[in-house]
Amino acid sequence: MPLDGTNFTVDLFSVERLADWLRTQNPETGYDYWCDQCLLGNYFTHLGFEGVGMFSSGFYHNGGGVDFPKGENDPLNLISYMGKRTYGAALERAEEYIENGKFLC
């Protein structure tokens, strides 16, 4: 959960944490990439952020903006962007990244 707009008590950008959350989602459910209810918008809302809006290199919320550590090339962004856009397919990409430290596709 965020302490304020810039200091956080969890690793927001942990692929393992995202994969844990994806395991709780219906794998057949699809999502759009460019909307506030996209995969990462829902994920960051789950983590306790309010008023989440996404952009390709980070997100904003009622407390301000947060950049992905690796910008547009951050693994979380790539997991949500690449390939088939279902929660199950995103989980497969996250698990591939966890296992290999990179995407094989």
C-alpha positions, 0 to 999 in steps of 0.5 A: 500500500502506498504511504504517500504519493512517492514512498511505498511499502511493497514492490509495486513492480514485482513480476512475482507479485503481479503473477500472484494477483493474476492467479486470482483472476479468471484466466479467460477474462479479456482486457484492453490495453488503453483504458483505466480498467486495463490489466495494470489499472485493475492491479494497481487499484487492487494494491490500494491506489485510487483514481488510477489511470495508465500510460505506457511508462507508468501510472497516475493516481489521486496521489500523483504519478509513478513511472515504471522503473524501466519506462515502456520496457518495464516487464509489467508493461510488456506483460500487459501489452504483448500477445493475447490480452486475457488474464491467463495469457498475461499470467503465462507471460509473467511466469515465463519472465520469472522463470527465464528473466526475460521474454522468449518470444 
